[in-house]
Amino acid sequence: MEAVILGCIPVLPKRLSYLEFFPEESLYPSNLENPKVESECAFKLLEMHYNSWQNNKLSNTDPLIEKIPTWKNKKAEYQELINSFKGKN
């Protein structure tokens, strides 16, 4: 997550907690039973990002940064949750 904050574009398997934090364009289909297929899927996503970069069409990573749970971008959500408990016994 630190790398994304610094501007790196993530290439991650479509499993684990990545689904909660990263958009679809950062995820490749996961196939743990077949490492060759999984590596081919990862390569295709890397190739897509590379081609976008070559054509100057690479999307800005700022929207990705907003999806990473940090105090800065979760503060309002936490405050709302805390406020919902006020007055409840």
C-alpha positions in Angstrom: 0.0 0.0 0.0 2.9 2.3 0.7 4.1 1.8 -2.9 0.7 2.9 -4.3 0.7 6.0 -2.1 4.0 6.8 -3.7 2.6 6.4 -7.2 3.2 2.7 -8.1 0.4 1.0 -10.0 -0.6 -2.2 -8.3 -0.8 -5.5 -10.1 -2.5 -7.9 -7.6 -4.4 -11.2 -7.6 -8.1 -11.1 -7.3 -8.3 -12.6 -3.9 -7.5 -11.9 -0.2 -8.1 -8.4 1.0 -7.0 -6.8 -2.2 -10.7 -6.9 -3.4 -11.6 -4.5 -0.6 -9.0 -1.9 -1.3 -8.1 -1.9 -5.0 -10.3 -1.3 -8.1 -10.9 -3.9 -10.7 -8.2 -2.5 -13.1 -5.5 -3.4 -10.5 -6.6 -7.1 -10.1 -5.9 -10.1 -12.3 -7.8 -13.4 -12.1 -6.3 -15.7 -9.5 -5.7 -19.4 -10.1 -3.8 -20.9 -7.2 -4.3 -24.4 -8.6 -2.4 -23.5 -11.8 0.6 -21.2 -11.2 1.2 -21.0 -15.0 -2.3 -19.6 -15.6 -2.0 -17.2 -12.7 1.3 -15.9 -14.0 -0.1 -15.4 -17.5 -3.0 -13.4 -16.0 -0.6 -11.2 -14.1 1.5 -10.7 -17.2 -1.6 -9.7 -19.2 -2.4 -7.0 -16.6 1.2 -5.8 -16.6 1.1 -5.7 -20.4 -2.1 -3.7 -20.4 -0.6 -1.1 -17.9 2.6 -0.9 -19.9 0.7 -0.3 -23.2 -1.4 2.4 -21.5 1.8 4.0 -20.3 3.4 3.8 -23.8 0.3 5.5 -25.2 0.2 8.1 -22.5 -3.2 6.8 -21.5 -2.3 5.5 -18.1 -4.9 6.5 -15.6 -3.9 8.6 -12.6 -3.3 6.5 -9.4 -4.9 9.2 -7.2 -8.3 7.3 -7.1 -6.4 4.3 -5.8 -4.9 6.3 -3.0 -8.3 7.3 -1.8 -9.3 3.6 -1.5 -6.5 2.8 0.8 -7.7 2.9 4.4 -5.7 5.6 6.2 -6.7 7.9 9.0 -6.9 10.8 6.5 -9.4 9.3 4.2 -11.3 7.3 6.9 -11.7 10.0 9.5 -15.2 11.0 8.4 -16.3 7.4 8.4 -14.9 6.8 11.8 -16.5 9.9 13.2 -19.9 9.0 11.8 -19.6 5.5 13.4 -18.6 7.1 16.8 -21.4 9.5 16.6 -23.9 6.7 15.9 -23.0 5.2 19.3 -23.5 8.4 21.3 -26.5 8.2 23.6 -26.8 4.5 23.3 -26.5 2.5 26.5 
